[in-house]
Amino acid sequence: MTPSTTLPRLAGGLLASLLLLAGCSVAPTYERPAVATPAAFKEAAPADANWKPAEPADEASRGEWWTVFRDPALNRLERDALAANQDLAAAAARLGQARALEQAAHAARLPQIGVGFGPTRQRPSPASQGLPADADTRTSTLWRGQASIAYEVDLFGRLGSAEDAARLDAERNLALFGATLLALQADVAQAYFLIRELDAAQALYVDAVKLRTDTVQLLQRRFDEGDIAELDLARARSELSAARSESLGLARQRAVAEHALAILLGKSPAEFALPAMPLRRLSVDVPAGLPSALLERRPDIAAAERAMAAANARVGVARAAWFPRLSLTGALGYESGGLGDLFKYASRSFVLGPLVGTALSLPVFDGGARDAGVKQARAAYDEDSARYRQTVLQAFREVEDNLVQLRLLGEQHREQDSAVSAAERAARLARLQYREGAVSYLNVIDSERSVLQQQRLAVGLDGERARSTVNLIRALGGGWMPASG
């Protein structure tokens, strides 16, 4: 066997071996890290038979969970926010970018084909033509019209790992879009219930102002008739002014809350107004379900897990830098010295192999850059793993927080209702005793002030319970649907 035949055979054998390696990946096998999951929530109460959770899967539809409050105004606001909120539009744009990057990573695994046309003006050196150094060579024009093709064989899974990482990034952005959507829905509901709580408090002060206005008028007549001292009238006027001041403060808070809600809806505050409607006490109980369901239901947990999987794929990309890269290139077309002869049969030409560089390349010394790349990729994976575990722990905490809030709020409501009833009875007795002359007007003022204070606390608990219910649904990943009868 001659050397001239041995070399091509060795090259062919090497090329065949490299092609067999195409598709072999050096990326580590991905396994979701284990997290400690309790068997049940510490603060959970027995589940209400009137409710059931939707199928626990992050890709499942979240559902219009806010409809459980049976509030048409809230339903309308949620639809408006979905259509016009700019944070949601930005999240959708980020998802579009991630999907485009996934498409680009997939395109890198396909052959790249291009066409070109144009002249080359050149003058060869005398040495390249085998002429003396002082020989005169002629300048010529070479016209080319060619199609080129380039393809990188995916040795050791470098391109495949990069595509996997891009795909997982797109899935992460899809989960983040779901998290943004759920946060928006919850923020709209919370802002709405805050405004309704302020409306309920405002209604209390409207009644208080009317009652104290009537009282001032009555005491003014009695003072004019000489039946009472001016002290009682001055105290009554002070209470009236204080009630009006509190009413103005509530109006200020409501205006600010309404402006915030307008922004969530994608509107300017000037073009949005919400009619006043006092909050009514909610009777919605949401079961917590099983803690393990959070790992599938919450979009932020899904996003953290997908980020971790993408980091694992990038470890494979970094490892593949240690192995050879094989790029196959070629060109086919026409070339001639004159434009008129360019597309003649005799002008055909082709090039098989790299026009510049080599087909098979492997860095020998890079000062430790490849080793640093692998270390950086592994450290990024470790960081994402820690973030995933922390996200799960935070999710458990949020559920527990809102469960205990709702449980204790229920007990607090019962005690507060008793306090309101007792304060109202004390006020009636004080007014009766004042008319009989048994007590001073100061007792009446104190008792009426106590009634207003206890009623205000009750309204605040109603609002807090509504917002805690929204927070619990958000912490559980949303998507709750009422059980069918």
Helices and strands as residue ranges (DSSP letters): H 3-21, E 51-52, G 65-69, H 72-84, H 86-107, E 112-122, G 127-129, E 140-153, H 158-224, H 230-264, G 269-271, G 291-293, H 294-297, H 299-320, E 325-336, G 339-341, G 345-347, E 348-352, E 360-361, H 369-435, H 441-475, E 481-482
